[in-house]
Amino acid sequence: MKVAAYDYELPVACIAQEPVSPRDSARLLVHDVPRDATRHAFVRDLPDVLAPGDLLVVNDTRVVPARVFGRRATGGIVEFLMLGPIAGRDDPTWRAMVKPARKLAPGETVTLDSGADVRMLARESDETGTGSAYWRVTLADGSRGMRALLEEFGRTPLPPYIHRERGSDPREPEDRERYQTVFARASGAVAAPTAGLHFTPELLGELAARGIERASVTLHVGLGTFLPVTVSETEDHAMHAEAYELTERAVRAVAECRARGGRVVAVGTTSVRVLESCVAQDGTLRAGRGETALFIEPGRKFRCVDALLTNFHLPRSTLLMLVAAFAGRERVLRLYTEAIERGYRFYSYGDATLFLARDGRAGSGSGGEHRA
């Protein structure tokens, strides 16, 4: 399908620049897919919207404060987004997205705001052989370690549509806390699984009290989340691989949910990608870890997910295509238009949607394949 088929007009004023408080006061557009019926609620209403026996599957990845700034010897400012070690957790050589990438030279040292020095090792090339925005870098003094430096001095890697100044932005401590889910555990992401940002400990407790259970998967959201789809046909798009883990405990939770007739409610597109990457043709879910480059677009059957809680996504994005695969492209674009007219807030710090593929009455079925 043409990528342009996933375009829509969004007024700039609809892009949320700040999170709401409390987290669960975000608005929630609830859509029943089989009935094509919509109602408007708040995230705090989830205990009443969902049903006893349902299972929330959340992504417990933790966002690394991976954004740092420095200066060249010439005085020019350099911005780094530290993406992770090249070969294994303890590798001192890291891959970084750098601005400006082309002005730097191998062997050059950039002094960070923290006082640490980063040595530029080698610039990567793109598929055409042209120098890219990515560099391999290391700390000139490796005794501290990149991870420790980022945790102390790094800034929250907010998406580019959330505007913050480079200097001492007074909102940085708030962003550090709010651009992290309350169940974040496993460090490794450079972007938040934003559907999970709406949950509070109190809401999780109320959901549990209503008999709505929770399981965790891990998918470390990578830089691909920030990158636009640049091809004209969806079939030509290559997804960036992201590391994931699905535990035996989570597999058992899904099996028990199916046995009692509950729905598997994926919290975010990242949770969907983990589950659908690990489910076999016959619906069998298997634990595992590795990398997934699964690209979900209309025409794909969902074998594990019965409901999807997610934010409003960018035009022409793979995330919007995934939602369209679950609920139908024309319908999703229609609902986005309605949300804009009703003043919903879009993107990472914005409001949420909940798409339900079947009823949530326990005992009403054991789930199964779903395709919009």
Buried (B, 14 or more C-beta within 10 A) or exposed (E): BEBEBBEBEBEEEBBBBEBBEEBBBBBBBBBBBEEEEBEBBBBBBBBEBBBBBBBBBBBBBBBBBBBBBBEBEEEEEBBBBBBBBBEEEEEEBBBBBBBEBEEBEEEBEBBBBBEBBBBBBEBEEEEEEEEBBBBBBBBEEEEEEBBEBBEEBBBBBBBEBBEBEEEEBEBBEBBBEBBBBBBBEBBBBBBBBBBBBBBBEEBBEBBEEBBBBBBBBBBBBBBBBBEEBEEEEBEEBEBEEBBBBBBEEBBEBBEBBBEBBBBBBBBBBBBBBBBBBBBEEEEEBEEBEEEBEBBBBBEBEBBBBBBBBBBBBBBBBBBBBBBBBBBBBEBBBBBBEBBBEEEBBBBBBBBBBBBBBBBBEBEBBEBBEBEB
